[in-house]
Amino acid sequence: MLPTAGQAAADERLQAVMRRLEAGNAITLATLGGSITTGYAAQPPRERGWAALLARSLGPKVKLVNAGLSGTDSAAAVQRLQAQVLDAQPDLVIVEFGVNDQWLDPAVRGSSYEALLRRLLTARKPPAVVVLGLTQQGNQPRDATDLQLQLAAHYGLTALDFGRWMQARVDAGQDRWATLYDEPVHPNATGHQRIALALAETLRGASRATAVATPLPAPLHGRAHEFTRLLTGDTLKPYQSHGFARGGEVHPEWPGQQPGWATTADDAEARFLVFGAEVAVFHAESEHYRNLEARVDDGPWVTLRGHVPERQGYLGWHYSVVGRELEPTAHLLQLRVKRDSWAGSGRPASFLAVMSAGLYPKELRPSDFVREPTRSDVALIPADDARLRWVGRVGPGALPASKLMAWSGSELRARFTGRELSLAFSSAHWGTSHFSVEIDGRVHPLAVPGQSSAVWRLREPLADGTHTLRLVKRTEGSMAEASLLGLRLADGAELLAPPPARPLTLAFFGDSITAGACNGDVADDQYDDLYPHDGTRAYGAVTAQRLGANYIGIAVSGIGITATWHDLLMPDVWDRVAPRKDAAMAPPESPAPDIVLLNLGQNDHGFPASKGLAIATDFAPRYLAFVRQLRSRYPHARLVLLLGGMSAPQEQPALPRAVAQAVQTLRAQGDARVWSYRFEAFAWAHPRIDVHARMADELTRFLKEEVLK
């Protein structure tokens, strides 16, 4: 008697589907996998592959949606799941990626495969799900398959371990592996028949098994791949490109796929705005291609193997991870042709899509910190300790020895020993303050809720030795304030002398552009979640970083000199410790800024224009008056009057005229230390970090060539 794939228990959703089918009702079956699911090596594949054979064996009431895609794995599948599977509202989905996931990065395949299961089980109309565990000929290797079967058990899903099913037949002398394969990877027509037979036994056994309902359990591998973003076709647009053009191979089985980017130039490179905690490039592999390399932000370069000699006569497709364990926000991706032995060959290099994961909703965003209550019996190193170096405009906090961090870019620098770090904050403001806690170069985001007082302890211990700390406020001051009460270190640890001072200080005064409002938003501008609004990645902070300078950011969304979207004008708050009319006056900055930069005017035009009105007729004299106030506070600084980043200078000629007149007037009165600069880079909505990067490129070059020479 042949071995069967039956089981003693089945999840109730699958049992309900099979009983509906046995009762003569129609069902939709979707199959999701790689080339084995497409029917590769069976002729014709879509008619003689296991998916088609199974559908026919289940009867005429089964409608098949075959979402197999050759050469792809579960990481690519989560990107296409909605359009190619869930939109068809299937009753039953069979998932097959045991072979292709064997070649997927082991650090990815647990999360990506689990995400497929979770997204299917939490769909608006959840289908029954069956896990098909396939292996190569001889039931080897099994790493990916075993992981998938473990996940099936975790979620209470019916699974078919085809390798075990087939090996039982072989051990019984009733079958041979060689009969099913003409090469090691893809089953032949006989192999597809066996897979269909084993699946049919599994499904029919489900209708006779005991039904079991399993609530959705906690994930085993995290939830990053449940929250993805696909950039392809028209959505995959570089913000900078040299040598790349639209083109390259498309995946012929991916419906509606558009060309990506390709080149034959040795020095080609392109940069893209991307999002997520994991960023990967989806590209073709061939004996005729060249390699690319890519990196996210300033991370390490990663080789993307386009040249794969063993792929002779056909294309493969690969999900190559470029960055992982990133902040779940916006990033800059750079790709270039790898300088290797193929230079000058004229061979093409190409990529088709960028696939991201880990765009968590704010309620699921992971944190490296544990919140603990403040305790009066546990001593803190106070925020005003002389061994802490403060940068930016920081004022006294509400409690003794604390420091108010209101303006975005406010920074604490320190050095310490020990394996632990905790930060104590208090806030009477309504908004959540987002911070970057950078320890030894690694950034740990921290969200401090408004109207709270707590200690935030770093969850994982640090390495032994000396550590450097940068605590930087990201959220603009009008949206949130928080006071740092102090630091807590491990028992026996020591706060050391601060890091050396930076030789240059830049102070920026501006509106939402300078504040970095919306610069990490994925889609439209939004203010419900301020985590992606990051002043440390706005053009001013990036310019200061590139120059190795201190950064002071005095910026408020919606503010202007003559008009505002709220109740504040810049002359009301520019010299205060927080953007409030009742805030204390700020003492002189130490060190004093070497360069003071002003970028205002967007709202002086934008607010009245939104109401069909013209810019204030006295904008120019009031602008000049404010510049004189800056000069009065900073008599020795170089002044740079900026314009741009959004559309107002293109729409309102009064703005560039006012800037030019201010520079001309000051110079005519003997002030030779004043310049103006108008950005070429701009956005119609709030600029994202790609536009900010271009603005920083421009401004850094201008400062080096004109102001700092």
Wavefront OBJ file of the C-alpha trace (Angstrom):
o trace
v 0.000 0.000 0.000
v 1.368 3.422 -0.966
v 2.126 5.932 1.826
v -0.361 8.767 2.108
v -0.147 12.394 3.144
v -3.208 12.361 5.379
v -3.285 13.856 8.849
v -5.195 13.413 12.072
v -6.055 17.120 12.359
v -6.573 20.013 9.973
v -7.206 23.686 10.523
v -10.901 24.399 10.368
v -10.628 26.908 7.532
v -9.139 24.278 5.204
v -11.699 21.709 6.283
v -14.526 24.143 5.540
v -13.151 24.817 2.043
v -12.819 21.122 1.220
v -16.312 20.336 2.452
v -17.700 23.160 0.321
v -15.942 21.655 -2.667
v -17.261 18.174 -1.885
v -20.743 19.669 -1.660
v -20.427 20.874 -5.258
v -19.615 24.529 -4.587
v -17.029 26.441 -6.604
v -13.762 27.524 -5.011
v -10.759 29.568 -6.131
v -7.371 27.926 -5.627
v -4.252 30.118 -5.745
v -0.745 28.686 -5.910
v 2.204 30.859 -4.931
v 5.794 29.868 -5.554
v 8.703 29.818 -7.988
v 9.393 28.017 -11.245
v 8.190 24.661 -9.916
v 4.809 26.252 -9.278
v 4.736 27.700 -12.806
v 5.117 24.122 -14.052
v 8.670 24.427 -15.337
v 9.932 21.210 -16.997
v 6.392 19.944 -17.593
v 5.137 20.525 -21.122
v 3.179 22.701 -21.474
v 3.978 24.079 -17.990
v 0.725 25.862 -17.187
v -1.276 22.814 -18.217
v 0.899 19.924 -16.969
v 2.521 21.443 -13.881
v 1.466 20.303 -10.434
v -0.846 23.284 -9.887
v -2.900 22.574 -13.008
v -2.916 18.819 -12.347
v -4.103 19.361 -8.776
v -6.863 21.748 -9.812
v -8.180 19.255 -12.362
v -8.007 16.397 -9.884
v -10.150 18.372 -7.413
v -12.904 18.725 -9.975
v -14.471 21.210 -12.415
v -15.579 23.596 -9.639
v -11.978 24.698 -8.981
v -10.763 27.944 -10.516
v -6.958 28.119 -10.550
v -4.920 31.297 -10.053
v -1.312 30.296 -10.646
v 0.932 32.971 -9.091
v 4.164 31.104 -9.674
v 7.075 33.307 -10.715
v 10.248 31.606 -11.872
v 13.444 32.345 -10.012
v 11.769 34.215 -7.160
v 11.557 33.583 -3.452
v 9.313 34.499 -0.536
v 10.995 37.907 -0.137
v 9.842 38.900 -3.617
v 6.503 37.164 -3.069
v 5.442 39.433 -0.205
v 5.827 42.358 -2.613
v 3.392 40.861 -5.137
v 1.051 39.023 -2.799
v -1.748 41.573 -2.833
v -1.937 42.120 -6.585
v -1.338 38.555 -7.719
v -3.067 36.534 -4.984
v -5.212 38.424 -2.484
v -6.981 40.571 -5.074
v -8.368 37.327 -6.554
v -9.984 36.555 -3.154
v -8.942 32.888 -3.168
v -10.545 30.328 -0.919
v -7.386 28.219 -0.712
v -3.719 29.182 -1.162
v -0.850 26.724 -1.467
v 2.560 28.275 -0.785
v 5.729 26.735 -2.279
v 9.200 28.259 -1.836
v 11.272 25.448 -0.351
v 13.779 25.344 -3.206
v 14.182 29.043 -4.023
v 14.264 30.120 -0.378
v 17.235 27.807 0.037
v 19.182 30.405 -1.980
v 17.608 33.364 -0.201
v 19.645 35.132 2.471
v 19.101 33.058 5.657
v 18.665 36.288 7.633
v 15.645 37.124 5.454
v 13.781 33.925 4.670
v 12.263 33.340 8.103
v 10.710 36.797 8.233
v 9.637 36.894 4.582
v 8.000 33.448 4.553
v 6.290 34.085 7.869
v 5.002 37.397 6.516
v 3.350 35.536 3.624
v 1.497 33.324 6.075
v 0.491 36.186 8.363
v -0.727 38.405 5.544
v -2.790 35.554 4.125
v -4.261 34.711 7.538
v -5.095 38.350 8.333
v -6.478 39.277 4.907
v -9.903 40.873 4.643
v -11.164 37.501 3.401
v -8.658 35.013 4.910
v -8.180 31.933 2.727
v -7.240 28.484 3.895
v -3.461 28.100 3.635
v -1.428 24.966 2.930
v 2.365 24.914 3.118
v 4.031 22.831 0.427
v 7.544 21.839 1.485
v 9.517 20.977 -1.628
v 13.189 20.091 -1.818
v 15.604 19.224 -4.568
v 16.128 15.685 -5.834
v 16.997 13.295 -3.042
v 15.314 15.467 -0.411
v 18.389 17.692 0.005
v 19.053 20.366 1.175
v 16.259 21.052 3.666
v 17.130 24.210 5.647
v 14.460 26.415 4.080
v 11.868 23.648 3.911
v 12.307 22.696 7.558
v 11.900 26.333 8.565
v 8.694 26.582 6.534
v 7.284 23.412 8.057
v 8.067 24.757 11.529
v 6.153 27.917 10.684
v 3.230 25.876 9.403
v 3.086 24.051 12.732
v 3.379 27.334 14.641
v 0.333 28.709 12.814
v -1.629 25.473 12.932
v -1.597 25.061 9.148
v -1.784 21.890 7.131
v 1.560 21.155 5.478
v 2.887 18.634 3.006
v 6.505 17.603 3.456
v 6.888 16.273 -0.067
v 10.453 15.098 0.481
v 9.362 12.935 3.386
v 6.326 11.694 1.440
v 8.497 10.766 -1.523
v 11.274 9.239 0.566
v 8.740 6.926 2.204
v 7.798 5.642 -1.236
v 11.449 5.195 -2.132
v 12.155 3.339 1.119
v 9.193 1.072 0.393
v 10.648 0.233 -3.034
v 7.653 1.771 -4.773
v 9.293 4.799 -6.404
v 12.652 6.303 -7.329
v 13.858 9.886 -7.051
v 15.506 9.606 -10.459
v 12.124 8.980 -12.035
v 10.940 12.432 -10.917
v 13.938 14.514 -12.024
v 15.990 14.992 -15.176
v 18.192 17.534 -13.318
v 18.660 18.232 -9.587
v 16.318 21.192 -9.115
v 13.182 20.980 -11.244
v 10.894 17.945 -11.233
v 9.938 16.598 -14.661
v 6.428 15.749 -15.796
v 6.397 12.651 -13.592
v 7.590 14.715 -10.651
v 4.757 17.186 -11.120
v 2.306 14.297 -11.158
v 3.683 13.045 -7.842
v 3.443 16.489 -6.219
v -0.163 16.833 -7.388
v -0.971 13.349 -6.086
v 0.514 14.058 -2.657
v -1.319 17.385 -2.413
v -4.640 15.827 -3.425
v -4.227 13.235 -0.661
v -3.390 15.999 1.815
v -6.408 18.107 0.919
v -8.872 15.222 0.883
v -7.484 14.016 4.186
v -8.274 17.423 5.650
v -11.995 16.958 5.126
v -11.886 13.751 7.221
v -9.583 15.067 9.951
v -10.540 16.724 13.197
v -10.999 20.444 12.703
v -8.794 22.630 14.891
v -9.056 26.406 15.244
v -5.736 28.127 15.968
v -5.651 31.792 16.994
v -2.991 33.891 15.311
v 0.143 33.433 17.443
v 2.997 35.851 18.024
v 5.533 35.911 15.189
v 8.705 33.860 15.431
v 10.850 35.959 13.089
v 9.511 39.468 13.485
v 7.044 41.367 11.339
v 9.267 43.416 9.033
v 8.101 41.761 5.812
v 4.445 42.317 6.571
v 5.066 46.004 5.837
v 6.685 46.389 2.439
v 7.132 48.848 -0.392
v 7.894 48.067 -4.033
v 9.574 50.614 -6.295
v 9.429 49.572 -9.930
v 8.501 51.057 -13.273
v 7.445 54.684 -12.945
v 7.859 54.647 -9.156
v 11.555 53.747 -9.449
v 13.005 57.142 -10.316
v 16.524 58.240 -9.407
v 17.019 61.671 -7.922
v 20.521 61.629 -9.387
v 21.742 59.505 -12.282
v 24.770 59.235 -14.511
v 25.030 56.624 -17.237
v 21.843 54.689 -16.447
v 18.821 54.659 -18.764
v 15.458 52.955 -18.745
v 15.822 49.390 -19.931
v 17.045 45.932 -19.081
v 15.253 42.635 -18.799
v 11.812 42.399 -17.256
v 10.449 39.284 -15.617
v 8.247 37.784 -18.351
v 5.912 36.085 -15.870
v 5.301 39.185 -13.724
v 2.117 40.805 -15.063
v 2.520 44.452 -16.022
v 6.236 44.556 -15.278
v 8.021 47.612 -16.710
v 11.733 47.973 -17.485
v 14.088 49.047 -14.741
v 17.441 50.742 -15.268
v 20.376 49.509 -17.317
v 23.790 50.666 -18.480
v 26.899 49.616 -20.354
v 28.997 52.475 -18.926
v 31.811 51.612 -16.532
v 31.201 54.705 -14.384
v 27.401 54.618 -14.234
v 25.720 55.332 -10.909
v 22.266 56.283 -9.669
v 20.708 57.332 -6.368
v 17.183 56.644 -5.153
v 14.947 57.614 -2.253
v 13.881 54.395 -0.493
v 12.096 53.473 2.720
v 12.196 50.724 5.336
v 14.298 48.779 7.812
v 15.497 46.440 5.053
v 16.330 47.513 1.497
v 16.976 45.045 -1.316
v 17.560 45.287 -5.056
v 15.711 42.876 -7.355
v 17.883 42.173 -10.385
v 18.526 39.694 -13.159
v 21.387 37.195 -13.236
v 22.938 35.920 -16.442
v 26.172 34.694 -17.951
v 26.164 37.904 -20.026
v 25.633 40.535 -17.286
v 28.002 42.648 -15.207
v 27.933 43.075 -11.463
v 26.585 46.091 -9.633
v 27.289 47.280 -6.122
v 25.046 49.263 -3.833
v 24.855 50.809 -0.400
v 22.256 52.479 1.803
v 23.148 55.905 3.207
v 26.819 55.644 4.230
v 26.730 51.890 4.810
v 29.103 49.303 3.326
v 29.074 48.522 -0.385
v 27.351 45.252 -1.278
v 28.006 43.374 -4.530
v 24.948 42.491 -6.614
v 25.901 39.492 -8.700
v 24.597 40.070 -12.190
v 27.346 37.995 -13.786
v 26.519 34.371 -12.928
v 28.389 32.054 -15.357
v 26.344 28.990 -14.443
v 23.167 30.633 -15.732
v 23.759 29.723 -19.361
v 20.915 30.380 -21.739
v 18.418 31.697 -19.203
v 17.923 34.492 -16.695
v 17.681 34.179 -12.962
v 16.299 36.733 -10.530
v 17.678 37.621 -7.149
v 16.632 39.561 -4.051
v 19.932 41.070 -2.876
v 19.819 42.752 0.513
v 21.783 46.010 0.556
v 20.847 47.275 4.016
v 19.263 45.587 7.025
v 18.531 46.574 10.616
v 18.098 50.135 9.404
v 15.853 52.691 10.979
v 12.340 52.029 9.628
v 12.208 55.315 7.747
v 13.535 57.021 4.610
v 17.010 56.265 3.252
v 19.194 57.019 0.252
v 20.220 54.106 -1.974
v 23.244 54.397 -4.244
v 23.965 51.927 -7.052
v 26.934 51.823 -9.391
v 28.626 49.466 -11.801
v 31.223 47.420 -9.971
v 34.781 48.125 -11.045
v 36.014 44.634 -11.885
v 37.621 42.588 -14.633
v 34.671 43.263 -16.937
v 35.470 46.998 -17.213
v 35.398 48.102 -20.836
v 33.573 44.973 -21.971
v 30.390 46.762 -22.977
v 28.366 44.161 -21.109
v 25.125 45.446 -19.575
v 24.336 45.797 -15.900
v 20.737 46.251 -14.839
v 18.229 46.102 -12.011
v 14.475 45.851 -12.135
v 13.097 46.988 -8.777
v 13.881 48.060 -5.238
v 12.042 46.111 -2.547
v 11.821 47.347 1.029
v 10.506 45.840 4.253
v 9.985 47.121 7.771
v 7.784 50.158 7.171
v 6.119 49.602 10.517
v 3.054 51.540 11.629
v 3.918 53.664 14.627
v 2.170 51.356 17.113
v 4.469 48.475 16.044
v 7.694 50.404 15.560
v 10.414 48.570 17.510
v 12.461 50.309 20.181
v 15.882 49.606 21.610
v 14.807 51.156 24.912
v 12.784 49.954 27.880
v 10.700 52.510 29.739
v 11.068 52.521 33.511
v 9.662 54.840 36.197
v 11.845 57.538 37.680
v 13.127 56.742 41.176
v 14.278 59.257 43.738
v 16.542 56.685 45.386
v 18.628 56.113 42.235
v 21.128 58.862 41.504
v 21.513 60.386 38.052
v 24.416 62.182 36.487
v 22.673 65.565 36.135
v 22.237 67.113 32.731
v 24.284 70.141 33.758
v 27.363 68.072 34.660
v 30.489 69.813 33.365
v 31.663 66.601 31.650
v 28.716 66.764 29.235
v 29.212 68.844 26.087
v 26.087 70.615 24.868
v 25.706 71.863 21.296
v 22.975 74.094 19.951
v 20.462 76.241 21.737
v 19.703 74.401 24.976
v 18.042 76.127 27.929
v 17.442 75.312 31.578
v 14.787 72.684 32.113
v 11.773 72.819 34.394
v 13.583 70.869 37.129
v 16.881 71.745 38.788
v 20.007 70.629 36.902
v 17.956 69.604 33.839
v 18.335 70.867 30.265
v 15.471 71.824 27.960
v 15.815 70.355 24.463
v 13.295 72.166 22.317
v 14.925 73.179 19.043
v 15.641 70.387 16.594
v 19.354 69.632 16.358
v 19.952 70.273 20.068
v 22.747 67.898 20.922
v 24.500 66.312 23.883
v 27.940 64.740 23.420
v 29.629 62.560 26.008
v 32.058 59.714 26.680
v 31.535 57.007 29.267
v 32.520 53.512 30.317
v 30.396 50.523 31.224
v 27.833 48.369 29.465
v 24.656 50.236 30.398
v 23.037 53.565 29.580
v 19.762 55.082 30.713
v 18.360 58.536 29.950
v 15.858 60.297 32.188
v 13.427 62.719 30.534
v 10.521 64.853 31.634
v 8.056 66.673 29.403
v 5.182 69.017 30.082
v 4.515 69.482 26.361
v 1.736 67.650 24.533
v 3.892 66.256 21.707
v 6.237 63.292 21.408
v 9.916 64.202 21.110
v 11.931 61.926 18.833
v 15.657 61.615 19.491
v 18.617 59.912 17.874
v 20.702 58.225 20.546
v 23.951 57.492 18.748
v 26.318 55.204 20.649
v 29.656 54.375 19.038
v 28.224 55.387 15.669
v 25.070 53.285 15.843
v 21.787 55.178 16.041
v 19.056 54.029 18.426
v 15.822 56.001 17.880
v 14.014 57.050 21.040
v 10.486 58.444 21.324
v 9.739 60.389 24.515
v 5.978 61.002 24.919
v 4.713 64.360 25.994
v 3.374 64.978 29.496
v 5.496 62.211 30.976
v 8.488 61.559 33.182
v 10.442 58.334 32.815
v 13.801 56.661 32.493
v 14.650 55.044 29.182
v 17.101 52.153 29.539
v 18.985 50.741 26.567
v 17.656 47.216 26.197
v 20.815 45.371 25.110
v 24.108 45.675 26.995
v 26.989 47.479 25.352
v 30.433 46.045 24.777
v 33.115 46.533 27.381
v 35.262 49.634 27.098
v 34.812 53.330 26.395
v 31.784 54.607 24.475
v 30.864 57.833 22.724
v 27.346 59.254 22.952
v 25.473 61.728 20.781
v 21.934 62.537 21.871
v 20.259 64.680 19.199
v 16.687 65.981 19.106
v 15.028 65.292 15.769
v 11.553 66.743 16.276
v 11.097 70.456 15.717
v 10.448 72.551 18.799
v 6.938 73.716 17.965
v 5.806 70.071 17.901
v 7.429 68.775 21.099
v 9.769 69.672 23.947
v 11.494 67.529 26.550
v 13.949 68.136 29.358
v 16.834 65.786 29.953
v 17.099 65.176 33.693
v 20.284 63.163 33.507
v 22.093 59.932 32.655
v 22.458 56.656 34.492
v 25.415 54.346 33.896
v 26.287 50.855 35.081
v 27.579 50.361 38.593
v 31.254 51.231 38.645
v 31.085 52.972 35.256
v 32.471 56.457 34.771
v 31.544 59.573 32.844
v 34.702 60.759 31.106
v 35.873 64.071 29.702
v 33.749 65.082 26.700
v 34.746 64.544 23.065
v 36.866 67.317 21.528
v 35.055 70.439 20.396
v 34.299 70.900 16.722
v 36.133 73.800 15.072
v 33.159 75.327 13.229
v 29.552 76.224 14.169
v 26.657 76.833 11.779
v 23.342 78.349 12.895
v 20.282 78.061 10.649
v 17.069 80.080 10.975
v 14.137 78.898 8.881
v 10.751 77.315 8.486
v 9.539 73.757 7.824
v 12.165 73.238 5.127
v 15.004 73.876 7.559
v 13.188 71.930 10.293
v 13.009 68.840 8.065
v 9.218 68.604 8.225
v 7.870 65.607 6.291
v 11.338 64.766 4.961
v 10.907 61.073 5.705
v 7.205 60.723 4.860
v 6.482 57.827 2.501
v 3.563 59.374 0.647
v 1.763 62.682 1.192
v 2.838 65.196 3.816
v 1.427 64.194 7.195
v 1.696 65.354 10.816
v 0.032 62.451 12.645
v 3.344 60.643 13.150
v 6.380 62.887 13.552
v 8.918 60.064 13.694
v 9.893 60.473 10.020
v 10.155 64.285 10.393
v 13.848 64.408 11.158
v 15.662 67.705 11.577
v 18.994 65.889 11.713
v 18.524 64.926 8.051
v 17.445 68.351 6.835
v 19.826 70.180 4.512
v 21.293 72.416 7.230
v 22.184 69.576 9.599
v 23.589 67.517 6.723
v 25.713 70.458 5.569
v 27.068 70.930 9.086
v 27.878 67.225 9.306
v 29.766 67.313 6.018
v 31.814 70.265 7.234
v 32.490 68.663 10.617
v 30.657 71.547 12.265
v 28.297 72.102 15.169
v 24.688 72.625 14.116
v 22.169 75.035 15.611
v 18.672 74.772 14.121
v 16.125 77.488 14.873
v 13.249 76.475 12.625
v 9.455 76.336 12.907
v 6.982 74.900 10.401
v 4.616 77.455 8.914
v 6.563 80.468 10.146
v 7.538 83.588 8.278
v 8.505 87.189 8.823
v 5.258 88.816 7.690
v 2.873 85.839 7.532
v 2.398 82.567 9.367
v 0.144 79.520 9.380
v -0.218 79.787 13.180
v 0.380 82.541 15.751
v 4.165 82.819 15.599
v 6.356 85.008 13.422
v 10.078 84.410 13.399
v 10.884 87.813 14.987
v 8.785 86.657 17.981
v 10.843 83.560 18.860
v 14.169 83.568 17.044
v 16.131 84.476 20.166
v 14.282 82.291 22.720
v 15.082 78.879 24.214
v 11.916 77.422 22.672
v 9.499 78.514 19.932
v 7.044 80.030 22.388
v 6.362 83.675 23.118
v 6.567 82.913 26.849
v 9.901 81.091 26.569
v 12.982 82.595 28.193
v 15.428 84.616 26.143
v 18.366 82.486 25.033
v 21.795 83.315 26.393
v 24.579 83.771 23.828
v 25.531 80.504 22.163
v 28.877 79.032 23.132
v 30.695 78.657 20.909
v 29.281 81.546 18.898
v 28.224 80.635 15.355
v 30.830 81.192 12.658
v 28.183 81.212 9.929
v 24.531 82.236 10.339
v 22.176 81.154 7.563
v 18.619 82.405 7.028
v 16.039 80.653 4.833
v 12.605 82.273 5.112
v 9.947 83.455 2.695
v 8.082 80.270 1.748
v 5.242 81.018 4.158
v 5.320 84.775 3.640
v 4.194 83.902 0.135
v 2.390 80.589 0.708
v 0.003 81.595 3.478
v -1.518 84.677 1.825
v -1.489 82.898 -1.554
v -3.628 80.116 -0.044
v -6.262 82.786 0.601
v -5.909 84.459 -2.781
v -3.877 87.349 -1.367
v -0.529 88.855 -2.330
v 2.631 88.836 -0.271
v 2.862 91.697 2.244
v 3.885 94.937 0.562
v 6.411 95.576 3.320
v 8.042 92.150 3.153
v 11.374 93.508 1.880
v 11.919 96.121 4.649
v 10.768 93.711 7.358
v 13.063 91.023 5.960
v 15.978 93.465 6.065
v 15.063 94.472 9.605
v 15.221 90.863 10.730
v 18.578 90.364 9.028
v 19.817 93.378 11.008
v 18.608 91.673 14.202
v 20.657 88.618 13.313
v 23.686 90.786 12.642
v 23.222 92.512 15.989
v 23.254 89.202 17.884
v 26.057 87.735 15.788
v 28.337 90.684 14.944
v 31.315 88.561 13.881
v 29.529 85.803 11.964
v 29.350 85.382 8.247
v 25.716 85.834 7.117
v 24.281 83.747 4.265
v 20.765 84.587 3.068
v 19.255 81.468 1.507
v 16.265 81.048 -0.720
v 14.532 77.876 -1.791
v 13.860 74.243 -1.142
v 10.200 74.668 -2.076
v 8.331 76.508 -4.795
v 7.886 80.046 -3.419
v 10.947 81.598 -5.137
v 9.664 80.323 -8.490
v 6.174 81.670 -7.816
v 6.859 84.984 -6.066
v 9.517 87.320 -7.550
v 9.316 89.579 -4.481
v 11.302 86.999 -2.516
v 14.527 86.955 -4.565
v 14.274 90.741 -4.919
v 14.110 91.175 -1.151
v 17.118 88.904 -0.584
v 19.162 90.700 -3.233
v 18.224 94.095 -1.812
v 19.199 93.024 1.707
v 22.646 91.874 0.581
v 23.140 95.030 -1.490
v 22.104 97.294 1.382
v 24.333 95.648 3.982
v 27.337 95.628 1.700
v 26.761 99.252 0.782
v 26.870 100.032 4.496
v 30.217 98.310 4.891
v 29.159 94.785 5.889
v 31.280 92.656 3.589
v 30.543 89.404 5.434
v 27.152 88.716 3.857
v 26.265 86.445 0.938
v 23.153 85.035 -0.716
v 22.455 81.677 -2.314
v 19.406 80.326 -4.132
v 18.982 76.551 -4.236
v 18.442 74.810 -7.532
v 17.008 71.722 -5.835
v 13.437 72.134 -4.671
v 10.157 70.256 -4.237
v 6.548 71.303 -4.750
v 5.573 69.633 -1.479
v 7.884 69.437 1.527
v 11.249 68.146 0.335
v 12.184 64.595 1.251
v 15.682 63.601 2.243
v 16.716 63.165 -1.405
v 16.042 66.853 -2.082
v 17.674 67.775 1.230
v 20.762 65.804 0.157
v 20.940 67.757 -3.095
v 20.472 71.014 -1.204
v 23.304 70.025 1.136
v 25.484 69.232 -1.885
v 24.875 72.720 -3.233
v 25.294 74.528 0.045
v 28.432 72.645 1.090
v 30.047 73.492 -2.223
v 28.999 77.143 -1.971
v 30.286 77.542 1.573
v 33.627 75.961 0.729
v 34.107 77.968 -2.453
v 32.684 81.354 -1.446
v 32.256 81.766 2.312
v 35.013 79.745 3.964
v 37.782 80.411 1.471
l 1 2 3 4 5 6 7 8 9 10 11 12 13 14 15 16 17 18 19 20 21 22 23 24 25 26 27 28 29 30 31 32 33 34 35 36 37 38 39 40 41 42 43 44 45 46 47 48 49 50 51 52 53 54 55 56 57 58 59 60 61 62 63 64 65 66 67 68 69 70 71 72 73 74 75 76 77 78 79 80 81 82 83 84 85 86 87 88 89 90 91 92 93 94 95 96 97 98 99 100 101 102 103 104 105 106 107 108 109 110 111 112 113 114 115 116 117 118 119 120 121 122 123 124 125 126 127 128 129 130 131 132 133 134 135 136 137 138 139 140 141 142 143 144 145 146 147 148 149 150 151 152 153 154 155 156 157 158 159 160 161 162 163 164 165 166 167 168 169 170 171 172 173 174 175 176 177 178 179 180 181 182 183 184 185 186 187 188 189 190 191 192 193 194 195 196 197 198 199 200 201 202 203 204 205 206 207 208 209 210 211 212 213 214 215 216 217 218 219 220 221 222 223 224 225 226 227 228 229 230 231 232 233 234 235 236 237 238 239 240 241 242 243 244 245 246 247 248 249 250 251 252 253 254 255 256 257 258 259 260 261 262 263 264 265 266 267 268 269 270 271 272 273 274 275 276 277 278 279 280 281 282 283 284 285 286 287 288 289 290 291 292 293 294 295 296 297 298 299 300 301 302 303 304 305 306 307 308 309 310 311 312 313 314 315 316 317 318 319 320 321 322 323 324 325 326 327 328 329 330 331 332 333 334 335 336 337 338 339 340 341 342 343 344 345 346 347 348 349 350 351 352 353 354 355 356 357 358 359 360 361 362 363 364 365 366 367 368 369 370 371 372 373 374 375 376 377 378 379 380 381 382 383 384 385 386 387 388 389 390 391 392 393 394 395 396 397 398 399 400 401 402 403 404 405 406 407 408 409 410 411 412 413 414 415 416 417 418 419 420 421 422 423 424 425 426 427 428 429 430 431 432 433 434 435 436 437 438 439 440 441 442 443 444 445 446 447 448 449 450 451 452 453 454 455 456 457 458 459 460 461 462 463 464 465 466 467 468 469 470 471 472 473 474 475 476 477 478 479 480 481 482 483 484 485 486 487 488 489 490 491 492 493 494 495 496 497 498 499 500 501 502 503 504 505 506 507 508 509 510 511 512 513 514 515 516 517 518 519 520 521 522 523 524 525 526 527 528 529 530 531 532 533 534 535 536 537 538 539 540 541 542 543 544 545 546 547 548 549 550 551 552 553 554 555 556 557 558 559 560 561 562 563 564 565 566 567 568 569 570 571 572 573 574 575 576 577 578 579 580 581 582 583 584 585 586 587 588 589 590 591 592 593 594 595 596 597 598 599 600 601 602 603 604 605 606 607 608 609 610 611 612 613 614 615 616 617 618 619 620 621 622 623 624 625 626 627 628 629 630 631 632 633 634 635 636 637 638 639 640 641 642 643 644 645 646 647 648 649 650 651 652 653 654 655 656 657 658 659 660 661 662 663 664 665 666 667 668 669 670 671 672 673 674 675 676 677 678 679 680 681 682 683 684 685 686 687 688 689 690 691 692 693 694 695 696 697 698 699 700 701 702 703 704 705 706 707 708 709
